[in-house]
Amino acid sequence: MSLFKSSQNGWCAVCGLPADHLHHVVYRQHCPAGTEWDVRNGLALCYGCHEAHHTGARRIRLDVLRRDNLAFAREVLGAAADDYLARRYLTGAKDGGSLGA
């Protein structure tokens, strides 16, 4: 976790609380072998934000992801990256169930 936390100085990328969970921007099962732990694929989150995203209670907004997260997704997923990200992250203010400032 320390590699991922270091990119955000130990704070949740969504709410700013101390980060204690690692979120894979491209979910591990969708990563080519050997790339799932690439630091560019990590986003440090607090437990509440991570749980809310994965249960569907509140999705993380796409604009919360860092440039290196997006670059990693495009590198490993190619042309399918934008669709993949749009299906898993909130791309606009469509509802009140979004995570991010």
C-alpha positions as CSV (number, residue, x, y, z in Angstrom):
1,M,0.0,0.0,0.0
2,S,2.9,2.4,0.7
3,L,3.6,2.9,-3.0
4,F,0.1,3.9,-3.7
5,K,-0.3,6.1,-0.6
6,S,2.9,8.0,-1.4
7,S,1.4,9.4,-4.6
8,Q,-1.3,11.1,-2.5
9,N,0.7,11.6,0.7
10,G,-1.4,9.1,2.5
11,W,-4.8,10.8,2.0
12,C,-8.0,9.5,0.3
13,A,-8.2,10.8,-3.2
14,V,-11.9,11.3,-2.8
15,C,-12.6,12.8,0.6
16,G,-9.2,13.7,2.1
17,L,-9.4,11.4,5.1
18,P,-6.4,9.2,5.9
19,A,-6.1,6.5,3.2
20,D,-6.2,2.9,4.4
21,H,-7.4,1.0,1.3
22,L,-6.0,0.5,-2.2
23,H,-8.3,0.8,-5.2
24,H,-7.3,-0.7,-8.5
25,V,-8.4,1.8,-11.2
26,V,-8.4,-1.1,-13.7
27,Y,-9.7,-3.9,-11.6
28,R,-7.2,-6.7,-11.0
29,Q,-9.1,-9.3,-12.9
30,H,-9.1,-7.0,-16.0
31,C,-5.3,-6.3,-15.9
32,P,-2.9,-8.3,-18.1
33,A,-0.7,-10.6,-15.9
34,G,2.0,-8.7,-14.0
35,T,0.4,-5.3,-14.4
36,E,-2.2,-5.2,-11.7
37,W,0.2,-3.9,-9.0
38,D,1.7,-1.1,-11.3
39,V,1.7,2.0,-9.2
40,R,-0.1,3.9,-11.9
41,N,-3.1,1.6,-11.4
42,G,-3.5,2.5,-7.7
43,L,-5.6,5.0,-6.0
44,A,-5.4,5.5,-2.3
45,L,-8.8,5.6,-0.6
46,C,-10.3,5.5,2.9
47,Y,-12.4,2.5,3.7
48,G,-15.7,4.4,3.4
49,C,-15.0,5.7,-0.1
50,H,-13.7,2.4,-1.3
51,E,-16.6,0.4,0.0
52,A,-19.1,2.9,-1.3
53,H,-17.6,2.6,-4.8
54,H,-17.6,-1.2,-4.9
55,T,-21.1,-1.6,-3.5
56,G,-22.4,0.9,-6.0
57,A,-23.7,3.2,-3.2
58,R,-21.6,6.1,-4.6
59,R,-19.3,5.7,-7.6
60,I,-16.0,7.6,-7.8
61,R,-16.0,10.4,-10.2
62,L,-13.8,10.0,-13.3
63,D,-12.2,13.3,-12.7
64,V,-10.8,12.1,-9.3
65,L,-8.5,9.7,-11.1
66,R,-4.9,11.0,-11.7
67,R,-3.4,11.4,-15.2
68,D,-1.1,8.4,-14.6
69,N,-4.2,6.3,-13.7
70,L,-5.8,7.2,-17.0
71,A,-2.6,6.6,-18.9
72,F,-2.2,3.2,-17.4
73,A,-5.8,2.3,-18.3
74,R,-5.2,3.4,-21.9
75,E,-2.0,1.5,-22.0
76,V,-3.3,-1.9,-20.8
77,L,-6.9,-1.7,-22.3
78,G,-6.1,0.2,-25.5
79,A,-9.2,1.4,-27.4
80,A,-11.5,-0.1,-24.8
81,A,-10.2,2.1,-22.0
82,D,-12.6,5.0,-22.3
83,D,-15.7,2.7,-22.4
84,Y,-14.3,0.6,-19.5
85,L,-13.7,3.7,-17.3
86,A,-17.1,5.2,-18.2
87,R,-18.9,2.0,-17.1
88,R,-17.1,2.0,-13.7
89,Y,-16.7,5.7,-12.8
90,L,-19.1,8.5,-12.8
91,T,-18.4,10.7,-15.8
92,G,-20.7,13.6,-15.0
93,A,-23.1,15.0,-12.4
94,K,-25.8,12.6,-13.3
95,D,-27.0,11.9,-9.8
96,G,-26.3,12.6,-6.2
97,G,-24.5,9.3,-5.7
98,S,-21.0,10.4,-6.7
99,L,-17.8,10.4,-4.8
100,G,-15.5,13.4,-5.2
101,A,-15.4,17.1,-4.6
